[in-house]
Amino acid sequence: MSHNFDPTVLREYDIRGIIGETLGTDDARAIGRGFATLLGQAGGTKVAVGYDGRTSSPMLEHALIEGLTGSGVDVVRIGMGPTPMLYYAEASAEDVDGGIQITGSHNPANYNGFKMVFQGRPFFGEDILTIGRMAEVGLGDGGWVAGTGTVEARDVMDAYIDRLLRGLDGIDPAALASLRVAWDNGNGAAGPALEALAARLPGEHHLLFTEVDGNFPNHHPDPTVEANLEDLRSLVEAKKLDFGVAFDGDGDRIGAIDGEGRVIWGDQLLMIYAEDLLAKLPNATIIADVKASRALFDHVEAHGGKPLMWKTGHSLIKSKMKETGAPLAGEMSGHVFFKDDYYGYDDALYAGIRLIAASARLGRSVTDLRGAMPALVNTPEMRFQVDESRKFAAIEEVKQRLSGTDAVVDGTDGVRVTNEDGWWLLRASNTQDVLVARAESESQAGLDRLMAQIDAQLEASGLERGKQAGH
């Protein structure tokens, strides 16, 4: 009884596929057996399992639990909710050694997948490939073990909401009484948790699309795409609210707009969080991915912190946080990780609470904080198809060509080149046959020159910035 996964499903940061085409119940069962076997070998005995609001999630949950218990671990079912609620169930319970959330994140409705945590650390990369190798063996040496685990249900929602609200500890509720905020759940899995949270927050809160619907009837739940923030922007404008917060489909990524309707991008949110945190923890290391604005790294430095540029990918960032002891990290994609007074995982609901707290502690509105940021001109993240066999090779070629020049090159994750016009980035996606480009300057003319440099490097490698690729 062995199993072969579709080769597109086992990815760098998680496991993800198209239901009925590349992902199904047999895959879920095999993931459960492999994860349980590895956890048992590491001395673990119990796994928390949660799932998002996609129509395929309950079916995958059933099969996953069969696999987990069939290889001898006990399962704690926490039911439907946001991914960070699953992380909370794993991090806060003494008896839980791992967690698996069934979620398609921000992917289209016909996708689903699995995000995993193993004894408090991210489970990714080589771990995921090991699950694939074990499945090919099946039961036996080098493969799965057999066993019999138990299943129990555990309601963690109330405790999770209590924990989120502790993000406002020390702030006078009277100072928040006049607060007016919009929240857009985008029909994602965080809906019930958001309703419970908003009911207990001081101030006035206006909620959009809290009904969980895996078909996402109102707009796609990816807050990094500006078009998906239009409903939130309209609500903030119509009711003259202070700011608005949006979530992705499984509640681990945040998007935001200020009271004037301006988007507050992932790196700009991190600027606000960093300024707040560094007042309390001077000299702290703050991590951001290579796509982040120069303004963020300058801002961290200006407020007495140590900025650290790191590789894109939530699992990679979490691992770097553990290694460096950084209390805060974030990505352009809206993953924000708070280790300060929290557990170090990405939680968009908690990030929303910390935005309220930061504004209160800094004594400035979110709109003022956004308005004070440098007016830089930058591109969105540009993604274009490149043959899998060429994507990493092309980046190496760019590095080679630049090594003999006076260009300032950071090779942390791809190639980030800084010059008098600003900076540009080329990196290979870890999860798709895609190259990612981004550039930032103080002027449109400078940005145009940076884009010309990107195009020249691509051309020298026989590539072009062609058809835009989706996520």
C-alpha positions in Angstrom: 0.0 0.0 0.0 2.2 2.8 -1.3 1.3 6.2 -2.8 2.7 8.5 -5.4 2.0 12.2 -5.3 1.5 14.4 -8.4 4.9 16.1 -8.8 3.4 19.6 -8.7 1.8 19.1 -5.3 4.9 18.8 -2.9 6.1 22.4 -2.8 8.7 24.4 -0.9 6.5 25.9 1.8 3.5 23.6 1.8 1.5 21.0 -0.1 -1.0 22.3 -2.6 -3.0 21.1 -5.6 -6.2 21.2 -7.6 -9.0 19.1 -6.1 -9.9 16.1 -8.3 -6.9 16.7 -10.6 -3.7 16.7 -8.6 -5.0 16.5 -5.0 -7.5 14.2 -3.3 -8.3 12.0 -0.3 -5.6 9.4 -1.0 -3.0 12.2 -0.9 -4.4 13.5 2.4 -4.3 10.0 3.9 -0.6 9.6 2.8 0.3 13.0 4.2 -1.2 11.9 7.5 0.7 8.6 7.6 4.0 10.3 6.8 3.6 13.1 9.2 2.5 10.8 12.0 5.4 8.4 11.4 7.9 11.3 11.5 6.3 12.8 14.6 6.3 9.5 16.4 10.0 9.0 15.6 10.7 12.4 17.1 8.8 11.4 20.3 5.5 13.2 19.5 2.1 11.7 20.2 -0.6 14.3 19.3 -1.5 16.5 16.4 -4.0 19.3 16.1 -6.0 19.4 12.8 -7.9 22.4 11.5 -9.4 23.3 8.1 -10.5 26.4 6.1 -13.8 27.1 4.5 -13.2 25.5 1.1 -15.9 23.0 0.0 -13.3 20.2 -0.3 -11.8 20.8 3.2 -14.1 18.5 5.3 -13.4 15.5 2.9 -9.6 16.1 3.1 -9.8 16.4 6.9 -11.5 13.0 7.2 -8.8 11.3 5.1 -6.0 13.2 6.8 -7.2 12.0 10.2 -7.4 8.4 9.0 -3.8 8.6 7.9 -2.6 10.2 11.2 -4.4 7.7 13.4 -3.4 4.8 11.2 0.2 5.6 11.9 -0.3 5.8 15.6 -0.8 9.5 16.6 -3.7 11.0 18.5 -5.7 13.8 16.8 -7.2 16.9 18.3 -9.8 18.2 15.9 -10.3 22.0 16.3 -12.7 22.3 13.3 -13.0 25.1 10.8 -11.1 28.3 11.4 -8.2 30.5 10.3 -4.7 28.9 10.0 -3.4 31.0 12.9 -6.0 29.4 15.2 -4.5 26.0 14.3 -1.0 27.4 15.1 -2.4 28.7 18.4 -3.8 25.3 19.2 -0.4 23.8 18.6 1.7 26.5 20.4 -0.5 26.9 23.5 -1.4 23.3 24.4 1.2 21.4 26.4 0.0 18.0 25.1 0.1 18.9 21.3 3.3 18.2 19.4 2.3 19.2 15.8 -0.4 20.8 13.7 -1.8 20.5 10.2 -4.2 23.1 8.6 -6.1 22.1 5.5 -6.1 25.3 3.4 -5.8 26.5 -0.1 -4.7 29.9 1.3 -5.3 32.6 -1.4 -5.5 30.2 -4.3 -8.6 29.8 -6.5 -11.6 27.9 -5.0 -10.8 24.6 -6.7 -7.4 24.4 -4.9 -6.6 23.1 -1.5 -3.6 22.1 0.5 -1.8 21.6 3.8 0.3 23.9 6.1 2.1 22.1 8.8 4.0 22.7 12.0 6.2 20.1 13.7 7.1 20.4 17.4 6.9 24.2 17.2 8.9 24.6 14.0 7.8 25.1 10.4 7.6 21.9 8.4 8.7 22.6 4.8 11.3 22.0 2.1 13.2 18.7 2.8 10.5 17.7 5.3 7.8 17.8 2.6 10.0 15.8 0.2 10.5 13.2 2.9 6.7 12.7 3.1 6.8 12.0 -0.7 9.6 9.5 -0.4 7.9 7.7 2.5 4.7 7.4 0.5 6.5 5.7 -2.3 7.6 3.0 0.2 4.3 2.8 2.0 4.2 0.6 5.1 7.6 -0.8 6.0 11.3 0.1 6.4 11.9 3.7 5.3 8.1 4.2 5.0 5.2 4.5 7.3 4.6 2.7 10.6 1.2 1.2 11.6 -0.6 2.1 14.7 -3.9 3.2 16.2 -4.5 6.7 17.3 -7.5 8.3 19.1 -9.6 11.4 18.0 -11.0 14.1 20.2 -12.7 17.4 19.4 -11.4 20.6 21.2 -13.0 24.0 21.0 -10.2 26.6 21.0 -12.0 29.6 19.5 -12.8 31.4 22.8 -9.3 30.9 24.2 -7.8 32.1 20.8 -9.9 35.3 20.9 -8.9 35.9 24.6 -5.3 35.6 23.4 -5.7 38.0 20.5 -7.2 40.6 22.8 -4.1 40.5 25.0 -2.4 42.5 22.2 -4.2 45.5 23.6 -2.9 45.0 27.2 -1.7 48.2 28.8 -3.7 50.5 26.5 -6.4 52.5 28.2 -9.8 51.3 26.7 -11.0 54.9 26.8 -8.2 55.8 24.3 -9.8 53.3 21.9 -13.4 54.3 22.5 -13.5 56.6 19.5 -11.8 54.1 17.2 -13.7 53.2 13.9 -12.4 50.4 11.8 -13.5 48.3 8.8 -12.7 44.6 8.4 -13.0 42.6 5.2 -12.9 38.8 5.7 -13.4 38.1 2.0 -15.6 35.1 2.9 -12.5 33.3 4.2 -12.1 31.0 7.1 -11.5 33.8 9.7 -15.2 34.9 9.6 -16.5 33.5 12.9 -13.3 34.4 14.7 -13.5 38.0 13.4 -17.1 38.3 14.5 -16.2 37.1 18.0 -13.2 39.4 18.2 -15.0 42.5 16.9 -17.8 42.0 19.4 -15.2 42.4 22.2 -13.1 45.3 20.8 -13.6 48.9 22.1 -14.8 51.3 19.4 -16.9 50.8 16.4 -16.3 48.0 13.9 -17.8 47.4 10.5 -17.4 43.9 9.1 -17.6 42.7 5.5 -18.2 39.2 4.1 -17.8 37.3 7.4 -19.9 34.4 6.1 -17.5 31.6 5.2 -18.0 30.6 1.6 -15.3 28.6 -0.2 -16.5 29.9 -3.6 -15.5 33.5 -2.6 -18.6 35.2 -4.2 -17.7 38.8 -3.4 -14.0 39.1 -4.3 -10.9 36.9 -4.2 -9.4 36.8 -0.7 -5.9 38.0 -1.6 -5.2 41.4 0.1 -2.0 42.0 -1.8 -4.0 42.6 -5.0 -5.3 46.2 -4.8 -8.5 45.3 -6.8 -9.5 43.0 -3.9 -9.5 46.0 -1.5 -12.1 48.0 -3.3 -15.0 46.9 -1.1 -13.0 47.8 2.0 -12.0 51.2 0.5 -15.6 52.0 -0.3 -16.7 51.2 3.2 -14.0 53.3 4.8 -14.8 56.2 2.5 -18.6 56.0 2.9 -18.5 55.8 6.7 -15.4 58.0 7.1 -13.6 55.3 9.2 -10.1 55.5 10.6 -8.7 52.6 8.5 -9.5 49.2 7.1 -8.0 45.7 7.5 -8.4 42.7 5.1 -7.5 39.1 5.4 -6.6 36.3 2.9 -8.6 33.1 2.6 -7.1 31.4 5.7 -6.4 34.5 7.9 -2.6 34.4 8.0 -2.0 37.4 5.7 -3.1 41.0 6.3 -3.8 43.9 4.0 -4.8 47.4 5.0 -5.9 50.8 3.8 -5.7 54.1 5.7 -8.5 56.6 6.2 -7.8 58.2 2.9 -8.0 55.0 1.0 -4.3 54.5 0.5 -3.1 50.9 0.5 -0.7 50.2 3.4 1.5 47.5 1.9 3.2 44.7 3.8 6.5 46.5 4.2 4.7 49.7 5.2 2.7 47.9 7.9 6.1 46.5 9.1 7.4 50.1 9.4 4.5 50.9 11.8 4.9 47.8 13.8 8.7 48.3 14.0 8.5 51.9 15.2 6.1 50.8 18.0 8.2 47.7 19.0 11.6 49.5 19.0 10.3 52.1 21.5 10.1 49.1 23.9 12.9 46.8 22.6 15.7 49.1 21.3 18.4 47.4 19.2 16.0 44.5 18.2 16.6 42.7 14.9 13.7 43.1 12.5 13.5 40.8 9.5 11.9 41.6 6.1 12.0 39.7 2.8 14.1 40.9 -0.2 11.0 42.4 -1.9 10.6 45.0 0.8 11.2 48.7 0.3 14.4 50.4 1.2 12.3 52.8 3.2 11.5 49.9 5.7 15.2 49.1 6.3 16.0 52.8 6.7 13.1 53.2 9.1 14.2 50.3 11.3 17.7 51.7 11.5 16.5 55.3 12.2 14.5 53.9 15.2 17.5 52.1 16.6 16.8 48.6 15.3 18.8 46.2 13.2 17.2 45.5 9.9 17.9 42.1 8.3 17.0 41.3 4.7 16.0 37.6 4.2 14.6 35.1 1.8 11.0 35.3 0.7 8.7 32.5 2.1 6.9 32.3 5.4 8.7 29.1 6.5 12.1 30.6 5.7 11.3 33.8 7.6 10.0 31.8 10.6 13.2 29.7 10.7 15.4 32.9 10.5 13.4 34.4 13.4 14.2 31.4 15.5 17.8 31.5 14.6 18.3 35.3 15.3 15.8 35.7 18.1 14.1 38.5 16.2 10.9 39.7 17.8 9.3 40.9 14.6 9.4 39.9 10.9 7.3 40.4 7.8 6.9 39.9 4.1 5.5 42.0 1.2 2.8 39.3 0.9 1.3 40.4 4.2 2.6 37.7 6.4 3.6 39.4 9.7 5.3 37.4 12.5 5.2 38.7 16.1 7.4 36.9 18.6 7.1 39.9 20.9 4.3 39.1 23.4 3.1 36.3 21.0 4.2 33.0 19.5 6.2 34.0 16.4 3.8 32.8 13.7 1.9 34.8 11.1 -1.6 35.8 12.2 -3.6 38.5 10.4 -6.2 38.9 13.2 -3.4 39.5 15.7 -1.7 41.9 13.2 -4.9 43.8 13.0 -4.9 44.1 16.8 -1.3 45.2 16.9 -2.1 47.9 14.3 -4.7 49.3 16.7 -2.2 49.0 19.6 0.7 50.6 17.6 -1.4 53.6 16.6 -2.5 54.1 20.2 1.0 53.8 21.7 2.6 56.0 19.1 -0.2 58.6 19.6 -0.8 59.0 15.9 -3.5 57.8 13.6 -2.9 55.1 11.0 -3.5 57.7 8.3 -0.8 60.0 9.8 1.6 57.1 10.0 1.0 56.1 6.4 1.2 59.7 5.2 4.6 60.3 6.9 6.2 57.5 4.8 8.6 58.4 1.9 6.8 58.8 -1.4 8.7 56.2 -3.5 7.8 55.0 -6.9 7.7 51.2 -7.2 6.5 48.4 -9.3 4.1 45.8 -8.1 5.6 42.3 -7.9 6.0 41.2 -11.5 5.8 37.5 -12.2 6.5 36.0 -15.5 6.8 32.4 -16.8 10.2 31.0 -17.3 11.0 27.3 -18.0 11.7 25.4 -14.7 15.1 24.3 -16.0 16.1 28.0 -16.6 14.8 29.9 -13.7 17.7 29.4 -11.2 20.3 29.2 -13.9 19.3 32.6 -15.2 19.7 34.2 -11.8 23.2 32.7 -11.5 24.0 34.2 -14.9 22.9 37.6 -13.8 25.1 37.3 -10.6 28.1 36.3 -12.8 27.6 39.2 -15.1 27.3 41.7 -12.3 30.2 40.3 -10.3 32.8 42.2 -12.4 31.0 45.5 -12.1 30.7 48.1 -9.4 27.0 47.2 -8.8 26.0 46.7 -5.2 24.5 43.2 -5.3 22.7 41.4 -2.5 22.4 37.7 -3.3 20.4 36.6 -0.3 17.5 35.5 -2.5 18.0 36.0 -6.2 19.7 39.3 -7.1 18.9 42.6 -5.5 20.9 45.5 -7.1 21.2 48.9 -5.5 22.4 52.0 -7.4 21.8 55.8 -7.5 18.4 55.2 -9.0 17.2 52.9 -6.3 17.1 49.1 -6.4 15.8 46.3 -8.6 15.3 42.6 -7.8 15.2 39.4 -9.8 14.5 36.1 -8.0 13.3 32.6 -8.9 10.0 31.5 -7.3 10.5 28.4 -5.1 7.0 27.1 -5.9 6.4 27.8 -9.6 8.2 28.1 -13.0 8.3 31.9 -12.5 10.8 34.7 -12.2 9.8 37.6 -9.9 10.9 41.1 -10.6 10.5 44.3 -8.6 12.0 47.8 -8.6 11.8 51.0 -6.6 13.0 54.5 -7.1 12.4 58.1 -6.0 11.2 59.1 -9.5 9.5 57.6 -12.5 12.5 58.3 -14.7 14.7 56.4 -12.2 12.2 53.5 -12.1 12.3 53.4 -15.9 16.1 53.1 -15.9 15.9 50.3 -13.3 13.4 48.4 -15.4 15.7 48.8 -18.5 18.5 47.2 -16.4 16.2 44.3 -15.5 15.2 43.9 -19.2 18.9 44.0 -20.3 19.9 41.3 -17.9 16.9 39.1 -19.0 17.8 39.6 -22.6 21.4 38.7 -22.0 20.1 35.4 -20.6 17.8 34.9 -23.6 14.7 35.8 -21.6 12.1 38.6 -21.7 9.7 40.0 -19.2 6.8 38.4 -21.1 3.4 37.2 -20.1 2.5 37.9 -16.5 2.1 34.7 -14.5 -0.6 34.3 -11.8 0.0 33.0 -8.3 
